[in-house]
């Protein structure tokens, strides 16, 4: 099955009240684990690629070709989107689109509203020419993810009226309002702004995106889905389960040096984590 954009999978998720997980790629083993989990769960899936992870793996084009080759090798039948996570500029989004990404996020959340709208609109115009979906963000999501770092003092909730304007003027396919989630591990109990989430959904009418899905209680995930969240991003939890498994294997086998013998178990840990998230999000069996 060829790579697809996020548009139809998120519309379907919104309508049927489940969410599609975005699971970030960090290396070959993450890619293998996520694709295998999606096929075994019969779940649509979004492969998130940050700019830093793309650089680490060899560039946007290499990541796309790796994903395509694995999908062919595995005989993947479920819908798969490859998505630029937190694209920092129009130029980076354009580069990802021309490399074969089927979805991009333009993150203008650090810009004044007018500038965020202008750059997002420009990305949408290009992306839609190629059938590529676009995600935008408003407000500031706290925490650290890849090259992106926002401390608690800088974090801010999205304002619903501004969300409405951005979505209306840009024509984005999905939207990530900052409503209390964070990138990376939570330091306490997550406090999501459900009232604003509901208002943003009513105003914009587009599928919502929840960043920082690691560590959010299942009841909060389910409530967010009921209020229009159709895409939930997870990276930290996969990284943590992978690292934990590597440590366990090397502790038990201190003389081990073949990377396949510790990265293989790490891959299985990632796959188990992803499958659990797909069940929590309700996307299992929806492909």
N, C-alpha and C positions, 0 to 999 in steps of 0.2 A: 504494500500500500504506500502511495507517495505521501510525503510530508504535507500537512494541511495548515491553514491559518487557525487562529483560536476562535474566530467569529462564530461559526456554526456550533462548535462544541460548547461554547459558553452560553449561547442562546438556549440550547437544549437543556443545559444544566440549570439555568435560571427557571425555565418553564417547568422542569421536573423536580426542582428543589433538591439539588445536590451540588457539589462543587468539584471542579477538576483541579488536581494538584499540579503545581509547578515544582518540579524537583530539579535542583541545580546540578549541572555537570561540573566536576572538578578534575576528572581524569578518565581513562578508559574504563576502569572498574565501575565508577559511578554510572557511566553511560550504559554499560552492559546490565548492571543491576536494575536500573530504572526501566529499561526496555523489557527486560525479562519479567519484572513485576507487573508491568502494564498488561503484557500478553497473558500472563497466568491469571490475573484478576479480570481480564476482559474489560479493562478500563481505558478511556481516553487519557492522554497524558501530555503535559507541557514540559519540554526540556528547557530549563532556564540556563542561559549562558551569560555570565557577567563579562565585562571587558577584560578584567584581570584574569579570569579563568581562560578566556579565549587566548590571551597572550601566552599564558602558561602552557596551553596545549598546542600552540603553533599557529594560531590565527583563526579568523572566522571561517575561511574556506575549508581548512583542515577539519574543523569541528563538524561542519555540515557533511563533508564527505565521509567522516568516521561514522556519523549517525546513519547515513544512507546505507553504507556498507554493512553495518550491524543489522539494520532492519531487513536487508536482503538476505543476509546469512541466517537470521532467526525466522524469516518468513512472517514478519510482523503484520498482523491484520487489524490492529486497533488504530484509531486516529492518533497521530503524533504531530505536535507542533514544536518547532524549534524557535525559541524566543530570546531576543536580546534583553537582558535584565538590567534596568537602570542605565539605559543609553545616555551618555553624557552630552551629546550634541547631535545636530542634524547630520553632520559628516559621519559620525560613528554609526548612526542608524542607517544612512545610505550605504555605507560599506557593508553592513550586515545584510541588508536587503539584496545587494548585488552579489553577495557571497552565497545566497540561497536560503537565508533565514525566512521563515514564513510568518513571523510576528516580531514586533519590536516594541520596546518601551522607551519613550522619550521622557526622561526625568528632568523636568524644568521646575521642580518644586522649590528649589533654592532661589529662583528668579522672582522678580515682581510679577504680579498676575498678568499684566499686559504682555510682558516678554515671554512668559510661560505659554500663553495662548498663541502668540506669534510663531514660536519655534515648533510647538505641537502641531499647529495647522499646516506648517510647511512639511513636517514629517508625514502627516496623514495624506497630503496631496500626492507625495511620492509613493508612499506605501500602497495606497489603494490602486494606483496604476498597475502594480504588480500582484494584486490580490493578497497583500500582506496586511495583517491586522495590527492595530496600534493601541497601546495602553499608555495612559498619562497619569500623573500624580499631582495632588495638591495637598498642602500642609507638609510637615516635616516628620518623618518616621525616625524615632530615636534608635540608637545602637550602632553597631559596627557590622558591615557586611562588605567583604572584598575591599574595594578602594573607598567605599562610602562610609563616612563616620559622622554621626550627629549626636552631640551630647544632650543630656536631659534638659538642659537650659535652653537649647535651640529647638527642641522638639515642639511641634505645635499642631493643634487640631485643625482640620480643614473646615472652612466656613461653607455651609450648604449653598448659599446664594452664589458664591464664587465657583463652587463645583458645577452648578447648573450652567453658569455662563461659559465656563471652559468647555464643557461637554457639548453645549449647543453650538458654540462658535467654531469648534475644531472638527467635530464629527468623529471623535475617537470611538473605538469598538468596545472598550472596557475602561474602567476607571478605578484608580487606587486612592481613596481619600485617607489621609492620616487620621486615625481615630483611636490612638492609644496603644497600638501594637508596636513592637520593637524588633529590630534585626538582632540576632544573637540571643543568648540566654536571658530570661527575665530575672530581674533582681528581687522581685516580689510577685504577688498575684497580679496577672494582667487585668487592666481596667479599660475595657473597650467602650467606646461611646456609641451604644446601641441606638439611642434616640436620634443622634445625628446621622447614623448609618441609615436608619429608616427614612429620615427626611431626604437625605441625598438620593436614595433609590427612587423615592417618589418624584423628586424634581428631575432627575436625569434620565431615568428609564433604561440605563445601560447596565450590563453586568458589572458588579463591583468586585474588587480585588483586595484580598487581605494579605499584606506582607507580614513577615515575622510569625509564621504559623507554628513554629516550634514552641512547645510549652504552654499553649493555650488550652484550657480545659475543654473536654469534649462538649459539655453543655453550652459553652460559649461559641464553639465552632458551629454547633447545630443552630443556635440562635442567629448567628451571623448569616448562615445559609438561608434561614427562613426570611431574613430581611433583604435578600438580594445578592449576597456574596456568592459568586460562581467560580472564583479562582482563588486558591489559597497556596501561598508560597512556602516551601519548606527547604531548608538547606542545612542549618546548624544541626538539627537532630540526626540527619544522615552522616554528617561529618563526625559527630560525637560517637555514634554507634560504630562507625568504621574504625575510628582511632582506638576506641575501647577494645575492639576485637583484636586489632593488631598488637596492642599492649599485652593482652592475655596470651596470645599465641607465642609472642617472643619471650614472655616471662616463663612460660612452660617449656620453651625450646630455645634457650639462650645461645646455642651454637648455630641456630638456623640463619641462613643467608640468602636462600633462593626467594626472591620477592613474590613469586607465584604462590609460595606456600603460606605467606601471611596476608597477601593481598586477596587471595582467593576467599579465605574466610571473611575478610573485611567486606568483600563484594556480597557475600551471602547475608551479612549483617545489614547492609544497606538495603538489600532486596526485601528482607523481612520488615524493616522499618517502613519502607515505601508501601508495601502491601497493607500494613496496618493503617497507614494514613488514608489510603484509598478506601478502605472499609469505613473508617471514621467519616470521611467526606461524602460517602454514599455513591461514589463513582464506579465501584466494582459492579461488573455485569452490565454497564451502560454503553459499552462500545457497540 
